[in-house]
Amino acid sequence: MGRSSTAPLPVSTVIRAAARRGHRPAVEATHSFLTPDDVDKIETEVRTAALPALSVLVAQRADGTPVGWIGTDGHRVEALFVDPSAHGRGVGSALLAAATVGTARVELDVNEQNPGAVGFYERLGFVRTGRSERDGRGRPFPLLHLRRDRLPEPSDPAPSTTALLLGYVDFYRDRVLDKYAALPEAERTASRLPSGWSPAELLHHLRCMERRWLEWGFVDADLPDPWADHVDGRWALPSGVGADDVAAALAAQGRRTREIAESVGPGAAGVPSGRWAGAPPATIERTLLHVVQEYARHLGHLDVVVELATGSTGE
């Protein structure tokens, strides 16, 4: 086999090449539980519905022959197929690495009846988070839900410093949300520390912190109530905001952070606003680095609270 590489192709080319080369043979080689009619239906779904809606990378030989492809939607891998002639050659892991670079959390579903694929993902660090008796179309093919949370490594490729830093921010935010979810409901709004803050107040603070640095700093110089997490010098929840609300709001703020950081471009400086307290606005990279340290520090604080509340030890 010639040398393989990953490279994005125009969507129209990807649809034709993937459907012809990288889908049906791969399915037939690994999904022995499917009937020929099942394969026909799934192939039609992939060609007409799935591929046009996904971001796609194709692996190809040196002569341009496609040997596999991966389709992603944000942090989710929705499809990964490798031609049987390229199995065991590192094509699948290369596609996964290229498509998820800078992504702290990756989620996907895999057919339980495809043990080779399950083992492949588990060797790459994915863990099982759930199971569905039927697939997304209601067919009797059980799915395993897998997830990988991974702190970026210094040797990981990254298209830009902004992308690298967003990966760190996403990782730490996800860990904070996971730790918070592990707490009994009553512990989320109670405090176990002399300083008196609760985990819910910590999450609200982190949401407002991201909003201040990214929205106030780079988008809206007149952002209303940027210090909504502070009342009389301490963290506090606004009236009517509950324990579940703060987790959903933090996750949504994370999506807004990524949207802003990706839109302003490398090296972009913030807009003049009260965020900078009269100093020249910082660059997007310097700002994201500060957000990383905020998250890393507060994740350590939350680790202590979770251990006190549940006995579960940390990172």
Helices and strands as residue ranges (DSSP letters): E 4-7, H 11-17, I 18-23, H 24-30, H 36-45, I 46-50, G 51-53, E 55-61, E 66-73, E 76-82, G 84-86, H 91-99, E 105-111, H 115-123, E 127-132, E 143-149, H 161-182, H 185-188, H 199-210, I 211-216, H 217-218, E 230-231, E 234-235, H 243-264, G 274-276, H 284-310
